[in-house]
Amino acid sequence: MCDVVALLKNQKLKKQVVATMQSVYSYAGTIHDNYDKDWWEAWQDAEIYGEADKIDHAFEKYVFSKMRSPYNISPREIRDVFEELWMGSPDLETIDFETMYEIFVSRIGHGELSWRRSDPFMIYSFEADDKDEFIDGFLYGSLYARVKKGEDVKLDLNALRNSKEVLWSKNWMQITLEGVNYVPDERKTYGHLLAVLEGTMSALTCQQLKQDLSPVLQSIAKSAALVMPDSNSVPQESDSQSNSSDLEAFLRELISPSSTFPQLKINLKLIVSEAMEAYFAPKPKKDSFEKRLFNAISLLSQADFQQNPAVGLALAITSIEALLGENTGELSEKLSLDVAALLEPSVEKRNAAAKFVKRLYNSRSRVLHGEDSVGQKHLYEEARLLSSSILLSIISRQSFLRRMGIPTKKPKEFLSELRENRFESNLPMGVPELNVRSLWQ
């Protein structure tokens, strides 16, 4: 049973709604009979003066306030179905309000909500000539999970690339990989990693959620791809089929934190899952990493679709502020030192990292004010890599702490920890070493 249907079946809600329906219908009938008004006019008056707003308040209290994001169906759609049903006739003797409410719930559960599947949409584009460690790394991780289940597997990336892997699921909906579509161009062939949205939802939600998620997923995937170091050391495919301990050991080493294939350390499924959880998490009023991650992801998804690199640069820098900024003076100084402590494990090289971040941060104002028109695209690319690295470092840390059963810290506490450990080598717990270091080395 979908969560929203279970909420609608709440007996206290049903009792309040049925009682209000009876009151409003009775009032509309009185107006119709005694004031020579047609049923539609009588109904409008009854809604205004018969306290019909109690129904909306009841839905808000028992349903809308408890619905988890992303919604399978919007509150507006639920209201529309209800209003369509109870715009009835004045013959009160034939109306069973409890049955009417049950019909309404059934309409939601079996009419509006059904299994739907969006058209495929692109979440990552790459040159097909590349070895494409980004996708391969994710698929090897998925393959390892299958081996652990005891399945017979074949080390065949072409087959894996066309498999249906669930990237993220919540509220009876999921994002599933649809495979790779190759598109030839005049000079090169490009591969598009496709996904679909599927699950129990309304038609409007399926359409709207796909539209909302497409740029967000593209941005998340781009962030993951940017932090992948280039490597010529790619595992070779095998024609043999096995679930032997040798294959399991190979795959375990391949995706382990100490892997000799650093480009495979970042798991697309983990990144998408964690980023989407943060994106749809309830947003508390106080400062939290959920709010910061949501804001940063939103800003980066806007940056990726900008034609003007100056605007893209400004949005990418603003996403860094959203993740690590504070409402205090000397923001550029503090931010540069915090970023250096987060991303650079060597104490000796943190000064260079901080100088780079400060220079990049200050370039935003110069570019927006037209003082620096040269190299805007390059500055944007540097800012995009830096923001991706900060985003994925925080996601990796939050995920690691949860898996270890360690309480996660609030942003202010985490920033204090970064500053306390500024002169100690190594990265914060759960933060991987990323290729962003090449920007200042």
C-alpha positions in Angstrom: 0.0 0.0 0.0 1.4 3.4 -1.0 2.0 5.7 2.1 -0.4 8.4 1.0 -3.2 5.8 0.7 -2.5 4.6 4.2 -2.6 8.2 5.4 -6.0 8.7 3.7 -7.4 5.7 5.5 -6.8 7.2 8.9 -10.1 6.8 10.8 -9.9 10.2 12.5 -9.4 11.9 9.2 -12.3 10.0 7.7 -14.6 10.8 10.6 -13.8 14.6 10.4 -14.2 14.7 6.6 -17.5 12.8 6.6 -19.0 15.0 9.3 -18.0 18.1 7.5 -19.3 16.7 4.2 -22.7 16.0 5.9 -22.8 19.6 7.3 -21.9 21.3 4.0 -24.3 19.2 2.0 -27.1 19.8 4.4 -26.4 23.6 4.3 -26.3 23.6 0.5 -29.6 21.8 0.4 -31.2 24.3 2.7 -30.0 27.2 0.6 -31.2 25.5 -2.6 -34.6 24.8 -1.2 -35.3 28.1 0.6 -33.5 30.8 -1.4 -34.4 29.8 -5.0 -30.8 29.2 -6.0 -29.6 26.5 -8.3 -27.5 23.8 -6.9 -24.1 25.3 -8.0 -24.8 28.6 -6.4 -26.1 26.9 -3.2 -23.0 24.8 -3.2 -20.7 27.8 -3.5 -22.4 29.5 -0.6 -22.3 26.4 1.5 -18.6 26.0 1.0 -18.0 29.6 2.2 -20.4 29.6 5.1 -20.6 25.9 6.0 -17.0 25.6 7.1 -15.9 23.4 4.2 -12.3 24.6 4.9 -12.3 22.1 7.9 -11.8 19.4 5.3 -8.7 21.0 3.9 -7.4 21.5 7.4 -8.0 17.8 8.2 -6.1 16.8 5.0 -3.3 19.1 6.0 -3.1 17.7 9.5 -3.4 13.9 8.7 -2.1 13.7 5.2 -0.2 16.5 3.6 2.0 17.3 6.6 3.0 13.6 6.8 3.7 12.9 3.1 7.3 12.2 2.4 9.1 14.0 -0.4 9.2 13.2 -3.3 5.5 12.9 -3.5 3.8 10.1 -5.4 0.9 12.4 -5.9 0.7 16.1 -5.1 -1.7 17.6 -2.5 -3.3 19.6 -5.3 -4.2 16.4 -7.2 -5.7 14.9 -4.1 -7.8 18.0 -3.5 -9.0 17.9 -7.1 -10.1 14.3 -7.0 -12.0 14.9 -3.7 -13.7 18.1 -5.0 -14.8 16.3 -8.2 -16.5 13.6 -6.2 -18.3 15.6 -3.7 -19.8 18.2 -6.1 -22.9 16.1 -6.0 -26.7 16.5 -6.3 -29.1 18.0 -3.7 -30.8 14.6 -3.1 -29.4 14.0 0.4 -31.4 10.9 0.9 -29.4 9.0 -1.6 -25.9 10.1 -0.4 -23.8 7.8 1.7 -20.9 10.0 2.8 -18.8 7.2 4.2 -19.1 5.3 1.0 -18.3 8.5 -0.9 -15.1 8.9 1.1 -14.1 5.2 0.5 -14.7 5.8 -3.3 -12.4 8.8 -3.0 -9.6 6.8 -1.4 -10.1 4.0 -4.0 -9.8 6.6 -6.8 -6.5 7.8 -5.4 -5.1 4.3 -4.7 -6.3 2.5 -7.9 -6.9 5.3 -10.3 -4.5 8.2 -9.9 -1.7 6.0 -8.4 -0.5 3.2 -10.6 2.8 1.8 -11.9 4.2 4.3 -14.4 7.4 4.5 -16.3 8.9 7.7 -17.8 10.7 7.9 -21.1 14.4 7.3 -20.9 16.5 10.4 -20.1 20.2 11.1 -20.2 22.2 11.4 -17.0 25.7 11.3 -18.3 27.4 11.8 -21.7 30.8 10.7 -22.7 33.0 10.1 -25.8 32.6 6.4 -26.7 36.3 6.2 -27.6 37.2 6.7 -24.0 37.6 3.7 -21.7 35.1 5.4 -19.5 36.2 4.3 -16.1 33.4 6.3 -14.6 30.7 3.9 -15.7 32.9 0.9 -15.4 33.6 1.6 -11.8 30.0 1.7 -10.9 29.3 -1.5 -12.9 32.2 -3.4 -11.2 30.7 -2.5 -7.8 27.4 -3.8 -8.9 29.0 -7.0 -10.2 30.7 -7.5 -6.8 27.4 -7.3 -5.0 26.0 -10.1 -7.3 29.0 -12.3 -6.6 28.5 -11.9 -2.9 24.9 -13.2 -3.4 26.4 -16.3 -5.0 25.3 -15.6 -8.5 27.2 -16.9 -11.5 28.6 -13.8 -13.2 30.5 -13.0 -16.4 33.1 -10.2 -16.4 31.5 -8.6 -19.4 31.2 -4.8 -19.3 29.2 -4.6 -22.5 26.5 -6.8 -21.0 26.7 -4.9 -17.7 26.3 -1.6 -19.4 22.9 -2.7 -20.6 21.8 -4.1 -17.3 19.0 -2.6 -15.3 20.6 -1.2 -12.1 18.5 0.7 -9.5 20.4 3.9 -8.7 17.9 5.2 -6.1 14.6 4.3 -4.7 12.1 6.0 -2.3 8.4 6.1 -1.6 7.6 3.3 -4.1 9.5 5.1 -6.9 13.0 4.5 -8.3 15.6 5.7 -10.8 16.8 2.8 -12.9 19.7 2.7 -15.3 18.4 1.9 -18.8 21.7 1.3 -20.5 24.0 3.2 -22.9 22.8 4.7 -26.1 25.5 5.4 -28.7 25.0 8.5 -30.9 27.4 8.9 -33.9 28.6 12.4 -34.7 30.6 13.7 -37.7 33.9 13.1 -35.9 33.2 11.0 -32.9 30.6 8.6 -31.3 29.1 9.7 -28.0 27.6 7.5 -25.4 24.6 8.6 -23.3 24.0 6.8 -20.0 20.2 6.6 -19.8 17.9 6.2 -16.8 14.1 6.0 -16.3 11.9 7.0 -13.4 9.4 4.2 -12.6 7.1 3.2 -9.7 3.8 4.0 -8.2 2.8 7.6 -8.9 0.3 9.8 -10.6 0.8 10.7 -14.3 1.4 14.3 -13.4 4.0 13.4 -10.8 5.8 11.1 -13.3 6.0 13.9 -15.8 7.0 16.6 -13.3 9.5 14.5 -11.3 11.3 13.4 -14.4 11.5 17.0 -15.6 12.8 18.1 -12.1 15.3 15.2 -11.7 16.8 15.1 -15.1 19.1 18.2 -14.6 19.8 17.3 -11.0 20.9 13.7 -11.9 23.0 15.1 -14.8 24.7 17.4 -12.4 25.3 14.7 -9.8 26.8 12.4 -12.4 29.0 15.2 -13.8 30.3 15.9 -10.3 31.2 12.2 -9.9 32.8 12.1 -13.3 34.9 15.2 -12.6 36.6 13.8 -9.5 37.7 10.6 -11.3 41.4 10.7 -11.9 42.5 9.7 -15.4 44.0 6.2 -15.5 45.3 3.8 -18.2 45.1 0.9 -15.7 41.7 -0.5 -16.6 40.8 -4.1 -15.7 40.6 -6.5 -18.6 37.3 -8.3 -19.4 37.1 -12.0 -19.1 35.2 -14.5 -21.2 35.1 -17.0 -18.4 32.0 -17.3 -16.2 32.6 -17.9 -12.5 31.6 -17.1 -8.9 34.9 -18.3 -7.6 36.7 -16.8 -4.7 39.3 -15.5 -7.1 36.8 -13.3 -8.9 35.3 -12.2 -5.6 38.7 -11.3 -4.3 39.5 -9.4 -7.5 36.3 -7.4 -7.4 36.6 -6.7 -3.7 40.1 -5.3 -4.2 38.9 -3.4 -7.3 36.3 -1.3 -5.3 38.1 -1.2 -2.0 39.4 2.1 -0.6 43.0 0.8 -1.1 42.3 -0.1 -4.7 45.1 0.3 -7.2 42.4 1.6 -9.6 41.7 5.0 -7.9 39.1 5.9 -10.6 36.9 3.1 -9.3 36.7 4.3 -5.7 33.8 6.6 -6.4 30.6 4.5 -6.7 27.9 6.2 -8.8 25.1 4.4 -7.0 26.3 5.6 -3.6 26.7 9.1 -4.8 23.3 9.3 -6.5 21.6 7.6 -3.5 23.2 9.9 -0.9 22.7 13.0 -3.0 19.1 12.2 -3.7 18.4 11.5 0.0 19.9 14.9 0.9 17.9 16.5 -1.9 14.6 15.2 -0.7 15.3 15.1 3.0 13.1 17.1 5.3 14.6 20.5 5.7 14.9 21.6 9.3 14.7 25.3 10.2 18.2 25.2 11.7 21.4 24.8 9.7 22.0 21.2 8.5 24.0 19.4 5.9 20.7 18.3 4.3 19.8 21.9 3.6 23.4 22.7 2.5 23.6 19.7 0.1 20.2 20.6 -1.4 21.2 24.1 -2.0 24.6 23.1 -3.5 23.1 20.5 -5.8 20.5 23.0 -7.0 23.1 25.6 -7.7 25.3 23.2 -9.6 22.5 21.9 -11.7 21.8 25.5 -12.7 25.5 26.2 -13.4 25.7 23.2 -15.8 23.1 24.7 -18.1 24.5 28.2 -18.3 25.7 29.4 -21.7 27.7 32.2 -20.1 30.8 30.9 -18.2 30.8 33.9 -15.9 27.4 33.0 -14.6 28.4 29.4 -14.3 31.5 30.4 -12.3 29.4 32.5 -10.0 26.9 29.7 -9.4 29.7 27.1 -8.8 31.5 29.4 -6.3 28.1 30.1 -4.6 27.6 26.3 -4.2 30.9 26.2 -2.3 29.7 28.9 0.0 26.5 26.9 0.4 28.4 23.9 1.6 31.1 25.4 3.8 30.3 29.1 4.2 29.4 31.0 7.4 27.8 34.3 8.1 30.9 35.8 9.4 33.5 38.3 8.3 36.6 37.4 6.2 34.6 34.8 4.3 37.1 34.2 1.6 39.9 33.7 4.1 38.0 31.2 6.2 36.5 29.4 3.3 39.9 28.9 1.6 41.5 27.5 4.7 38.5 25.2 5.4 38.5 23.9 1.8 42.3 23.2 2.1 41.8 21.3 5.3 39.0 19.2 3.7 40.6 18.3 0.4 44.4 18.4 0.9 45.9 15.7 3.2 49.4 17.2 3.3 49.9 20.0 5.8 52.8 21.3 3.7 50.6 21.8 0.7 47.5 23.3 2.4 48.9 26.8 2.1 49.0 26.4 -1.7 45.5 24.9 -1.7 44.2 27.9 0.3 45.9 30.4 -2.0 44.3 28.7 -5.0 40.8 28.7 -3.5 41.1 32.3 -2.5 42.2 33.3 -6.0 39.4 31.4 -7.5 36.9 32.8 -5.0 38.0 36.4 -5.7 37.8 35.8 -9.5 34.0 35.7 -9.2 33.7 39.4 -8.5 36.2 40.4 -11.1 34.5 38.3 -13.8 31.0 39.5 -13.0 32.1 43.1 -13.0 33.7 42.7 -16.4 37.3 43.2 -15.1 38.5 39.8 -16.2 37.1 38.6 -19.5 40.0 36.2 -20.4 39.9 32.6 -19.3 36.3 32.6 -18.0 35.7 29.1 -19.2 38.8 27.8 -17.6 38.0 29.5 -14.3 34.5 27.9 -14.5 35.9 24.5 -15.1 38.3 24.9 -12.1 35.4 26.1 -9.9 33.2 23.2 -11.1 35.8 20.6 -10.2 36.4 22.2 -6.8 32.7 22.4 -6.0 32.2 18.8 -7.1 35.1 17.6 -4.8 33.7 19.4 -1.8 30.2 18.1 -2.5 31.3 14.5 -2.9 33.7 14.7 0.1 30.8 15.8 2.4 28.5 13.1 0.9 31.2 10.4 1.4 31.9 11.5 4.9 28.2 11.6 5.9 27.7 8.1 4.4 30.8 6.7 6.1 29.8 8.0 9.5 26.3 6.5 9.2 27.7 3.1 8.1 30.1 3.1 11.1 27.3 4.1 13.5 29.0 7.4 14.3 26.7 10.4 14.9 27.1 13.0 12.1 28.0 16.5 13.1 26.2 19.8 12.3 27.9 22.1 9.8 29.2 24.5 12.5 30.7 21.6 14.5 32.3 20.1 11.4 33.8 23.4 10.4 35.2 23.8 13.9 36.7 20.3 13.6 38.4 21.2 10.3 40.0 24.3 11.9 41.2 22.4 15.0 42.9 19.8 12.8 44.2 22.2 10.2 47.8 21.4 11.1 47.4 17.7 11.2 48.1 15.5 8.2 45.5 13.3 6.6 41.9 14.0 5.5 38.8 14.1 7.8 37.3 10.7 8.5 35.4 9.3 5.6 36.7 11.8 3.0 38.5 10.2 0.0 41.6 11.6 -1.7 40.5 13.2 -5.0 42.1 14.5 -8.1 41.2 18.1 -7.3 44.7 18.4 -5.7 46.1 18.7 -9.2 44.7 22.3 -9.3 47.3 23.6 -6.8 50.1 21.1 -7.0 
